[in-house]
Amino acid sequence: MTLDPVHVDGIARLAGFIADGVDDSDHGDLARTVWTEWLDPLRKGGTNVVEPLGEKRLRAVDVDDVALAERPFSTVHGLDSGTINPTTFKNGLVLDVAQAAMARVPTDLDLHRSRSLVATVHSQDRTANHDRDWELYDDGFGRLRVFHAPRVNRYAEGVVHALSLYLAESEHALVHANTVTDLLLLDGPLYPKDLLNWQDRDPELGDLAREAKPRQIVENYVRLVERFVERDVPLAGFVKNPSAKLITRTVRDKGVDAPWVDDTALFDRLLAPDDADEHRTADLTFTSWFVSRGGSDRTLAADGDALGVERRLDPALYEVTFFVAYDPRRDLLYRAEAPYAFTRDPETRRALATQLLGDVAAARGPPPAIAKADELARISTDEKAALRRKLEERFDSDRIRTYDDDRWGDGAFY
């Protein structure tokens, strides 16, 4: 059943009641105040949690000009990982399966064929151990393994999802690291933020993050940074849906009535054109680079403990640095991240920004290497449903279905 026009009008009326109590006319001024007065640096508990890397600036570049500009990196590799989503079976197992793929622009068909598959399984049976080391398949183009998740009382679905996703991604990146000649872009943040955020979500998850298996995944990302630093090949993450709250929360803790739900909303106020500034709709707007040492980024900060993982380089070189860009054509905001090991060099900062802005301008979205990796790694709804049915056959156990599965179909996300 669809909403009748009278009900649509009723909802609009409700929105009108809410809008009458909202005045965001000063939010732009407040955003500029935060930018001007609070980010050079932003301190929390004696630590510079956000500080400029070089000159702090808001900048703009013509979309067409940057789209046509010469790219600093002649080849770009992209990496992504996708999963079937956590699945709970009646035999007590909770499982998620991830596949990681790497793309190259220009295309490399052999590389695109390669996959790393990880099935992470959780069981409440203390005697069970489903670990299985890597095996080759598809004439050596693919690798697969089973990863037995540490036992938890709650959050089993979230745990198997994060471990599958990040283990597949990090292992695939390490296996193919030497094939990257100019630049590697991760589809998402530089480090496994969902896993690192376990420390703040729940004491049980916080303890779990420091166990050997999750720590092994964090170590993979640390080694990945080291590998690329040793080869002098830049590595970066491209976050399509940034959701960090570090700046807004820290400013709010200092007594500023920050009205934004997250940092994306703050940067949107800073970078999106005003109604009276129509000429800026032809520009990509972006910030200068910053160092981030708060929130999940604190773990890999110079004074963080990296969950006990040994860092073989100067700890400061692993710190997360970022800039934010806004595309007015789709009203979207992106965040780029890279290790300080690369962005400490002004020329590398400039080259990364030029490459990413040019790719976004030309593609009207994420860089082509990211889009291609996403396409290769994505598991469609129909494929997820078919894989779950195959798993039910192999386990000789039905998965536990919910009303939403019955309502929306076997491939529904949950």
N, C-alpha and C positions, 0 to 999 in steps of 0.2 A: 504494500500500500504506500502511495506517495502522499506527501503533504498537500492538502488543498490550499489554494491561494489565500483563503481566509486565515489558515494556520501560519503560513509564511508571513503574512502581515502581522499576525499576533507575535511571532518571534521577533520581528523587526521592532515592534512596539516595546517589547521587553528590552531590547538592545538600546532603544531610546531612553528608557528609564535609567539604565546603567550609564549611558553616555552623559546624561545630565549631571552626574556626579563626578565626572572625570575631566580634568583640565590638564592637558599635556603641553600647553603653550610654552611653558618655561623649561621643558625637558631638554630642548636643544641647547639653551643657555647653560643648563646644569651640566650637560655632557661636555661642553667646551670648558667649563670650569674644572671638571675632573681631569680632562686632558691637560689643561694648562698648569694646574696647581698640584695635582696628586700623583702624577706618573713619572716624576723625575727626581728620585725614584718613589715607588709605592712601598712603604715599609709595614711590616707586621711582626711583632715580637722581636724587634731588633734585627730583622732580616730584610734585605731589599728583595721583596718577592716579585716585583716587576720593575725593570729599569731599562731606559733606552740603550740601544746599542748603536753608538754614533749619534748624530743629530736627530732630535725628536721632531718629526714633521708629519703633516697631512698633505698628501700629494694627489695629483690627478694627471691622467694621460689620455689623449684622444684615442678612442677605441680603434678607429681605422689605422691610425699611425702605428700603434703598438702591434696591431695584428700583422702589419706588413713589415715590421722591423726584423732585421736579421737576428736569428736565434743564436745565443752564445753556445748552446749545446747541440751538436749536429745529430746525435742519436739520444733518445730518451727511453728508458725502460720504466715500466709501471708494474706494480705488484698488488694483488688483491687476494682475499680469501672469502669464500662464501660457505654457508652451512645449510643443512636441511632443517635446522631449528631443533631444540631439545625435544626428545620423544621419550615418554615413560611407558614401559611395558608392564603387563600384569604379572610377569615373573620377577618383578622387583628391580629390573635394570632401568637406568636412565641413560640415554645415549644421544650424542650429537655427532654428526659427520661433517667435516670441513674439507674443501678442496682449495688449494692455492695455485695460482697461475701467474706467470710473468709475461708481459707483453713488451714489444719493442716497436718504436716508431723511428725509422722505417721497419716494415714487417720482417719477422724472422719466423717462418712456419715451424721449424723444428723446436724452437723455444716455446712457441705458442702451444705446441702439442704436449709439452711437459706438464706434469701435475704432481703435487704432493697431497696425498689423502690421509687424513687422520680421523679415526673413530675414537672418541673419548667416552668411556663407560664408567658409570657410578653404580656401585652395588652396596647394599647394607649388609651383605654376607661378609663377615670379617675374614673368612678363610679363602675367599675368592681372590684370584689375581689374573686379570685378563691382559696384562702387559705383553706386547709382542713387538719385537724390533722391526726396523724398516725392511721391507721386501720390495723387489722390483717387479713391475708388470709392464705391459704394452711395449715389449721389446726394449725395455730399459728406459723408455721415455717417462714412465711414472714410478712413483714410490708410494708405499702405503704402510701404515702401522696402526696398532691398537694401543691406546694410552689409558691406563687404569687411573681414574681420578682418585685423589685422596678422599676419604670418607667424611661426609658432613651430615649433620642432623637436618639442616635446612639448606635451601638454595642449591640443591643438586642440579636443577636444570640450568641455572645461571652459571654454575661452575663448569659443567661439561661443555656449555656453549663457548665460554671464554677460553678454556684450555684448548679445545679443538681449533678454534679460529686462529689464535695467536701461535700455537705450535706449528700448524700448517704454514702460516705466513712466514714465520721467522726461519723455519727450516728450509723452505723453498728459496727464500732470499739468500741464505748462506750457501746453498748448493749452487746457485747461479750467480753468486756475487762476482766471480771473475769474468763473466761474460759482459758485465756492464762496463762500458768504456768511457761514458761521459757523465751520465746522471741517472740516478735511480729515484723514482717517486713511489712512496708507499701510499696506497689508497686509505687514508686515515692518518692518525697521529704518528709521531715518530716512535713512541714507546707504547706498550700495551696498557692504555689508560684504564680500561674496565678492570683489569686485573689489579693494577696499582691502586685503584679506588676502593678495592676490598678493605684496605686498611682503615677507611673512614666509615664504611657502611655498617659493620657489625663486628663484635669481638671475635666471633668464630671465623668469619672470613678474614679478618686481620691476621689471626694466627695461621690460617691456611696459606695466605700469601707468602709466608716465610718458610713453608715446608719445601722439601727438595724439588718436587716436580714443578710447582709454579715458579720457584726461583730459577729452575733450569730454563724456563721460557724467557724470563727477564734477562738471564745471562745470554741467551741467543741474540737479543737486541743489542746488548752491550758489545758482544763480539762483532756484530754486524757493523756498528759504528767504528770499531777498531779496524776492521778489515778495510773499510772504505777510506779511513784516514790514512792507513798505511799505503793504500794504492793511490791516494790523492784524487779520488773520484767522489764528487759531492753526493750526498744522500739527503733526501727531504721527505716530509710527509705533507699530503694535501688533504685537508679536512673539509669535506663538502657540507657537513652539518655541524659547525662548531657550537658547543654548548657549555664552554667553560664559564665558571662563575667567580673566578678568583678576584678580579678587579672589583666587581659590584659588591661582593661580600665583604671584602677588606675595607672598601670605602664606607659601606654601611656600618661596619664595626667601629669606625672612627667617628660615627655620629652624623654622617651625611645621609640625608633621606633619599638614597638612590632608588628611583622608581622602576628600574629595569629588572626583568626577570633573570637576565644573564648578561654576559659580556657582549654577546652578539647584538642584543638590543641596544646596548650603549654605543658600540661601534657603528651600528646602523644610523643612529642619531648623528654621529660625527661625519659619516661618509656619504649618506644618501642625500641627494639634492633637495633643497627646500622648494616649495611650490613656486617661489619667485626667482628661482635659480635654474630656469629651464635649460640653459645652455650646457649645464653639467650632465644632462642626460646622454650626451655624446662622449662622456669621459668615464673611464674606469678610475675609481678613487681608491686610495690605499694609504696605509700607515707606513711609517718607518719601522725598522726592526726593534724588537724588545727581547730581553732575557726574562724567562719565567722560572721562578724558584718556589712557587707556592702550589697548593692543591696537589694533584697527582704528580706535578712536575718536581715537587720537593724531593722525591725519592732519588732522582738522578741529578739533583743539584750538587754542587761541589761539597757542601757540608751534609748531604744526605748519605744514607748508608747503603743505597742500591740493593736493599733487602739482603745484604750480606754478600752480594756478588763482587768478586775482585775486579777492579778497574785497572787495566794495565797502563793507561795513559794518565795524564794529569786530570783529576776528577772534574775540573772546570770545563774540560773539552766536551763532556757529555751533556752539559746543560742544554735545556730546550730554549731555543730562540724562535721568534715568530713574527710574522706581519699579517695584517688583515686587509683584504681587498673586497670591494663592493662593485657588482656589475648591475648598472641601472636597467639594462635591457630585460632582465628577468627578476630584478629586485632581490638578488641573492648575495649573501656575504660568505666568503671563504677565508680559511686560515691556513697559512703555510708554516710549517715547522722545519727546523734543521738544527743539527748539533752546533754548539758554539765552536767546535773544532774547525768548521768551515766558515761560519758567518763572522768570525772575528776578523776575517780579511774583507775590507770594504769592497774590493773588486768582485769577490765571490758573492757577497750579499747583492750587489748590483746585478750580477749575471743571473742569479736565481730569480730575483724579482722580475727582471726583463723576460726571462724564459716563461715563467708562470703567467705573468700578465699577458704576454703575447699569445700564449696558447689559449687562455681563457677568452681573450678577445676574438681570436679566430674561430674557436669552436663554439662560442656562445654557451660555455659551460666548462666542466672540468677539462684539464689537458687531455689530448688524444691518448696518450699512453695510459692514463688513469682510466679513461672510458673503455679502452680496449681490454685492460686487465679486468675491469669490473664485468665486462661482457663474457670473458673467458671463464671467470671464477663463479659467476652467478649460477645458482641452481633454481630453475623455474618452479612455479607452484605445482605443475603437473609432474615434473621430475621428482619433487619432494614427496608427493603422494605415492608415486610408483616405488620410490626407494623405501618408504615406510612399509608398504605392502611386502616388498621383498624381504625386509628385515623381519617382519612378522612370520613369514614362512621359514626363514632360517632359524629363528628363535623358537619356533613352534609355540608362539605366545602372542596374543593380540596386544596392541598398544591400548593404553587407557584413553578412551575418547571422552570428549566433553560435549555438552549441548551445542556449543558453538561449532564443533566439527560437524555435527549433524545438520546444523542450520546452514552453514556456509560451505560445507563440502570438505572432503578428506584432506585437501591441500591447504586448509586455512592456517594462517599464522596464529600462533598462540605462545 
